[in-house]
Amino acid sequence: MDLEAKKRQLLEDGCCVVPGVLTPAETDDVRARLWRAAEESERQGVPTRQIGLDPNEHNVRVFYLLERDAIFRELIQHPTAIDFVTALLSGDFLISNFTANIALPGSQSMKLHSDQGIVVPEPWLQPWSVNVIWCLDDIDAENGATRYIPGSHRIRTASELPENAAEKTVPFEAPAGSIVVMDGRVWHTSGANVSQSRERALLFGYYSRSFVRQQQNWNASLSPETLAELSPQLQAWLGLEARANVKLGAGLRIHPAPGRRPTT
Ligand SMILES: O=C(O)CCC(=O)C(=O)O
């Protein structure tokens, strides 16, 4: 696998598919843990269906993945994922969110959008966010693969969207165990799962430049037990250091409150 060629494709085309990042056994394990995370969410009263994103109840949305299982804390900092995030955003990024969308047979497309457009006002001139999509099933048009408009990472304002934008979308095709890396400016939507019985489980690791406010405030949404387990590197990528949007000069330090663990 020529990863450098894939990175060039990401920069040029706005997206790329990298197969074989997880083995079949790893993929099965993550999928099983995802369903357990969905059950745990429901048990805690965090809804997973009909939360205002999807047209019907056939999509299962799982939030707080980093809180639910250590496997998701591993995936969000997987070296291959970080390599691609860094290629597009530089090393100056934070983890913005990590969620899942399981499209079951009968699910329908959500609204067309770009993820950068959700967190940053137009014009969108540079890549300031990126999605690493973990494919836990083979994905294609039939089972509701994510659909995207090729070249739409060059769209600078919503007014540049073609009138028939939804008709211009094409489905990603990728085997289970792949990641799909997608520039945050790419316009996309979930596909309709028109299969008889094929599930489509995808994880969405969302990363953005450090000056963009993250979708989750991890300080508030991770439990003390989970926070205590994070490596200094993962704390930094989650934006949990006392230092936030400031460049430190010689002698300047932002100190954590007494009793809070110092981070790097
Ligand atoms: O599930 C998908 O294919 C796309 C999901 C998505 O774009 C979103 O939740 O914002």
The ligand as a MOL file (V3000), in Angstrom:
LIG
                    3D

  0  0  0     0  0            999 V3000
M  V30 BEGIN CTAB
M  V30 COUNTS 10 9 0 0 0
M  V30 BEGIN ATOM
M  V30 1 O -23.4260 8.0850 8.2010 0
M  V30 2 C -22.9880 8.6680 7.2170 0
M  V30 3 O -22.7400 8.0870 6.1630 0
M  V30 4 C -22.7450 10.1510 7.2700 0
M  V30 5 C -23.0020 10.7210 8.6210 0
M  V30 6 C -22.7730 12.1880 8.6840 0
M  V30 7 O -22.3710 12.8040 7.7390 0
M  V30 8 C -23.0480 12.8980 9.9140 0
M  V30 9 O -23.5320 12.2980 10.8870 0
M  V30 10 O -22.7850 14.1260 9.9640 0
M  V30 END ATOM
M  V30 BEGIN BOND
M  V30 1 2 1 2
M  V30 2 1 2 3
M  V30 3 1 2 4
M  V30 4 1 4 5
M  V30 5 1 5 6
M  V30 6 2 6 7
M  V30 7 1 6 8
M  V30 8 2 8 9
M  V30 9 1 8 10
M  V30 END BOND
M  V30 END CTAB
M  END
